[in-house]
Amino acid sequence: MLRPILRCYSSSTSKASRTLFQWFPKTFVSGKPQWEVDLKKLRKEYRQLQAEHHPDVITSNVGDVSSELNRAYKTLSKPLTRSQYILGLQGIDLNQDGEAQKVMSKDPQLLMLVLDVHEQLEDVNSEEDLKLIDQENKQRLKECEQKLEKAHESQDWETAAMLTVELRYWSNLDNAIKEWEPGKPILLTH
């Protein structure tokens, strides 16, 4: 059943002005950007659409629908990339390092906290110490996402940008924690 995607193609909206939210008409009924996402519903719709549009299923891959669905799902299913995308729609491109650094310069205390936690991670010698840092970081991620939800709901884009940059730091730390091995250097990307 191709109706949801074909409806998206046949609308007067050009591909360039179509949002990633419009790829999932059952999950995002209005098609408008929104912070709140029912991840189970999104995953179900994504799988259903992929079953209909995957290159192994159909021979004519109009506009490479499958890869667009992949990109849309990957972006919208994670708080960090979803926030970056929504902010990008508002003209705030945090994927450019200069923009993220400009936003971050407004809160030097956060940068100092991030550097302190990075040092703590470098000094970890045991899995018990790592678990403590991981628990603290998971709490920071949770709190940051809650604040981000409020900022998006109130369309406070400046606060949302600050929190998104912060979330990127904590997400990068989360990845470094997952990859930690005794004696292995810690690589954090900012």
PAVEXKE-759105 format. One record per residue (C-alpha): residue number from 1; residue in three letters; x, y, z. Coordinates in pm, whole numbers. Layout:
+-----+------+--------+--------+--------+
: seq : type :     xx :     yy :     zz :
+-----+------+--------+--------+--------+
: NUM :  ALA :      X :      Y :      Z :
...
+-----+------+--------+--------+--------+
***
This chain:
+-----+------+--------+--------+--------+
: seq : type :     xx :     yy :     zz :
+-----+------+--------+--------+--------+
:   1 :  MET :      0 :      0 :      0 :
:   2 :  LEU :    182 :    310 :   -126 :
:   3 :  ARG :    -70 :    577 :    -39 :
:   4 :  PRO :    113 :    751 :    251 :
:   5 :  ILE :    432 :    807 :     56 :
:   6 :  LEU :    261 :    872 :   -275 :
:   7 :  ARG :     39 :   1127 :   -103 :
:   8 :  CYS :    359 :   1292 :     16 :
:   9 :  TYR :    497 :   1293 :   -340 :
:  10 :  SER :    180 :   1416 :   -503 :
:  11 :  SER :    127 :   1706 :   -268 :
:  12 :  SER :    213 :   2054 :   -385 :
:  13 :  THR :    497 :   2058 :   -132 :
:  14 :  SER :    836 :   2029 :   -302 :
:  15 :  LYS :   1083 :   1770 :   -181 :
:  16 :  ALA :   1311 :   2045 :    -47 :
:  17 :  SER :   1037 :   2192 :    173 :
:  18 :  ARG :    904 :   1855 :    294 :
:  19 :  THR :    997 :   1778 :    653 :
:  20 :  LEU :   1117 :   1444 :    781 :
:  21 :  PHE :    803 :   1430 :    993 :
:  22 :  GLN :    592 :   1403 :    678 :
:  23 :  TRP :    749 :   1067 :    592 :
:  24 :  PHE :    551 :    917 :    881 :
:  25 :  PRO :    188 :   1033 :    840 :
:  26 :  LYS :     48 :    790 :   1098 :
:  27 :  THR :    293 :    893 :   1369 :
:  28 :  PHE :    292 :   1265 :   1291 :
:  29 :  VAL :    -64 :   1316 :   1171 :
:  30 :  SER :    -25 :   1691 :   1121 :
:  31 :  GLY :    306 :   1646 :    939 :
:  32 :  LYS :    441 :   1936 :   1139 :
:  33 :  PRO :    762 :   1925 :   1345 :
:  34 :  GLN :    707 :   1822 :   1704 :
:  35 :  TRP :    930 :   1721 :   1992 :
:  36 :  GLU :    708 :   1453 :   2143 :
:  37 :  VAL :    744 :   1119 :   1963 :
:  38 :  ASP :    580 :    786 :   2031 :
:  39 :  LEU :    889 :    576 :   1954 :
:  40 :  LYS :    699 :    247 :   1934 :
:  41 :  LYS :    453 :    393 :   1686 :
:  42 :  LEU :    735 :    552 :   1484 :
:  43 :  ARG :    931 :    225 :   1472 :
:  44 :  LYS :    620 :     30 :   1368 :
:  45 :  GLU :    537 :    275 :   1089 :
:  46 :  TYR :    900 :    284 :    975 :
:  47 :  ARG :    913 :    -95 :    946 :
:  48 :  GLN :    580 :   -101 :    767 :
:  49 :  LEU :    693 :    162 :    515 :
:  50 :  GLN :   1030 :     -7 :    466 :
:  51 :  ALA :    850 :   -335 :    392 :
:  52 :  GLU :    665 :   -151 :    115 :
:  53 :  HIS :    953 :     55 :    -27 :
:  54 :  HIS :   1274 :   -137 :     32 :
:  55 :  PRO :   1477 :   -190 :   -291 :
:  56 :  ASP :   1452 :   -568 :   -239 :
:  57 :  VAL :   1073 :   -539 :   -256 :
:  58 :  ILE :   1019 :   -297 :   -544 :
:  59 :  THR :   1218 :   -260 :   -863 :
:  60 :  SER :   1156 :    107 :   -939 :
:  61 :  ASN :   1292 :    306 :   -650 :
:  62 :  VAL :   1138 :    647 :   -716 :
:  63 :  GLY :   1353 :    906 :   -540 :
:  64 :  ASP :   1516 :    637 :   -330 :
:  65 :  VAL :   1230 :    629 :    -81 :
:  66 :  SER :   1396 :    361 :    131 :
:  67 :  SER :   1707 :    569 :    202 :
:  68 :  GLU :   1494 :    876 :    277 :
:  69 :  LEU :   1290 :    670 :    522 :
:  70 :  ASN :   1613 :    550 :    685 :
:  71 :  ARG :   1739 :    906 :    718 :
:  72 :  ALA :   1408 :   1033 :    854 :
:  73 :  TYR :   1377 :    749 :   1107 :
:  74 :  LYS :   1737 :    779 :   1223 :
:  75 :  THR :   1698 :   1153 :   1274 :
:  76 :  LEU :   1358 :   1153 :   1444 :
:  77 :  SER :   1408 :    853 :   1671 :
:  78 :  LYS :   1687 :   1007 :   1879 :
:  79 :  PRO :   1643 :   1319 :   2095 :
:  80 :  LEU :   1974 :   1480 :   1991 :
:  81 :  THR :   1929 :   1449 :   1615 :
:  82 :  ARG :   1558 :   1531 :   1638 :
:  83 :  SER :   1635 :   1850 :   1827 :
:  84 :  GLN :   1913 :   1945 :   1584 :
:  85 :  TYR :   1673 :   1888 :   1295 :
:  86 :  ILE :   1389 :   2092 :   1448 :
:  87 :  LEU :   1630 :   2375 :   1526 :
:  88 :  GLY :   1764 :   2355 :   1169 :
:  89 :  LEU :   1408 :   2415 :   1047 :
:  90 :  GLN :   1417 :   2733 :   1260 :
:  91 :  GLY :   1741 :   2845 :   1091 :
:  92 :  ILE :   1973 :   2732 :   1373 :
:  93 :  ASP :   2226 :   2488 :   1226 :
:  94 :  LEU :   2408 :   2328 :   1518 :
:  95 :  ASN :   2581 :   2081 :   1288 :
:  96 :  GLN :   2821 :   2359 :   1198 :
:  97 :  ASP :   3093 :   2372 :   1464 :
:  98 :  GLY :   3107 :   2751 :   1463 :
:  99 :  GLU :   2738 :   2780 :   1548 :
: 100 :  ALA :   2760 :   2522 :   1827 :
: 101 :  GLN :   3067 :   2695 :   1971 :
: 102 :  LYS :   2890 :   3030 :   1962 :
: 103 :  VAL :   2596 :   2883 :   2153 :
: 104 :  MET :   2830 :   2709 :   2398 :
: 105 :  SER :   3028 :   3027 :   2469 :
: 106 :  LYS :   2718 :   3160 :   2646 :
: 107 :  ASP :   2763 :   2897 :   2920 :
: 108 :  PRO :   3132 :   2855 :   3010 :
: 109 :  GLN :   3038 :   2670 :   3331 :
: 110 :  LEU :   2895 :   2385 :   3127 :
: 111 :  LEU :   3217 :   2353 :   2932 :
: 112 :  MET :   3413 :   2337 :   3259 :
: 113 :  LEU :   3178 :   2065 :   3389 :
: 114 :  VAL :   3220 :   1866 :   3067 :
: 115 :  LEU :   3599 :   1894 :   3093 :
: 116 :  ASP :   3587 :   1784 :   3459 :
: 117 :  VAL :   3379 :   1478 :   3375 :
: 118 :  HIS :   3611 :   1401 :   3084 :
: 119 :  GLU :   3906 :   1408 :   3327 :
: 120 :  GLN :   3718 :   1178 :   3565 :
: 121 :  LEU :   3663 :    934 :   3280 :
: 122 :  GLU :   4032 :    945 :   3187 :
: 123 :  ASP :   4124 :    859 :   3548 :
: 124 :  VAL :   3887 :    560 :   3574 :
: 125 :  ASN :   4067 :    240 :   3668 :
: 126 :  SER :   3780 :      3 :   3739 :
: 127 :  GLU :   3438 :    -89 :   3607 :
: 128 :  GLU :   3284 :     18 :   3941 :
: 129 :  ASP :   3416 :    373 :   3894 :
: 130 :  LEU :   3292 :    367 :   3534 :
: 131 :  LYS :   2944 :    261 :   3647 :
: 132 :  LEU :   2924 :    560 :   3880 :
: 133 :  ILE :   3017 :    802 :   3599 :
: 134 :  ASP :   2772 :    624 :   3370 :
: 135 :  GLN :   2485 :    657 :   3622 :
: 136 :  GLU :   2559 :   1027 :   3672 :
: 137 :  ASN :   2571 :   1083 :   3298 :
: 138 :  LYS :   2245 :    896 :   3237 :
: 139 :  GLN :   2083 :   1128 :   3491 :
: 140 :  ARG :   2228 :   1432 :   3311 :
: 141 :  LEU :   2096 :   1300 :   2978 :
: 142 :  LYS :   1750 :   1246 :   3125 :
: 143 :  GLU :   1734 :   1592 :   3284 :
: 144 :  CYS :   1864 :   1759 :   2969 :
: 145 :  GLU :   1602 :   1584 :   2754 :
: 146 :  GLN :   1325 :   1690 :   2995 :
: 147 :  LYS :   1437 :   2053 :   2979 :
: 148 :  LEU :   1468 :   2025 :   2603 :
: 149 :  GLU :   1111 :   1902 :   2577 :
: 150 :  LYS :    989 :   2212 :   2761 :
: 151 :  ALA :   1201 :   2443 :   2546 :
: 152 :  HIS :   1067 :   2288 :   2225 :
: 153 :  GLU :    708 :   2296 :   2349 :
: 154 :  SER :    738 :   2666 :   2432 :
: 155 :  GLN :    933 :   2731 :   2110 :
: 156 :  ASP :   1216 :   2885 :   2311 :
: 157 :  TRP :   1471 :   2823 :   2036 :
: 158 :  GLU :   1764 :   2989 :   2212 :
: 159 :  THR :   1723 :   2767 :   2518 :
: 160 :  ALA :   1661 :   2465 :   2295 :
: 161 :  ALA :   1987 :   2538 :   2111 :
: 162 :  MET :   2183 :   2562 :   2438 :
: 163 :  LEU :   2030 :   2239 :   2566 :
: 164 :  THR :   2092 :   2062 :   2235 :
: 165 :  VAL :   2460 :   2148 :   2249 :
: 166 :  GLU :   2467 :   2028 :   2609 :
: 167 :  LEU :   2289 :   1706 :   2509 :
: 168 :  ARG :   2551 :   1652 :   2240 :
: 169 :  TYR :   2827 :   1671 :   2503 :
: 170 :  TRP :   2651 :   1421 :   2732 :
: 171 :  SER :   2569 :   1191 :   2438 :
: 172 :  ASN :   2934 :   1193 :   2331 :
: 173 :  LEU :   3034 :   1111 :   2688 :
: 174 :  ASP :   2780 :    828 :   2687 :
: 175 :  ASN :   2944 :    685 :   2374 :
: 176 :  ALA :   3291 :    717 :   2532 :
: 177 :  ILE :   3168 :    532 :   2843 :
: 178 :  LYS :   3033 :    249 :   2626 :
: 179 :  GLU :   3367 :    219 :   2447 :
: 180 :  TRP :   3580 :    241 :   2762 :
: 181 :  GLU :   3848 :    -21 :   2809 :
: 182 :  PRO :   4122 :    -20 :   3074 :
: 183 :  GLY :   4434 :    154 :   2942 :
: 184 :  LYS :   4265 :    261 :   2619 :
: 185 :  PRO :   4276 :    639 :   2552 :
: 186 :  ILE :   3942 :    820 :   2580 :
: 187 :  LEU :   3832 :    999 :   2264 :
: 188 :  LEU :   3554 :   1251 :   2310 :
: 189 :  THR :   3417 :   1440 :   2013 :
: 190 :  HIS :   3257 :   1776 :   2070 :
+-----+------+--------+--------+--------+
***
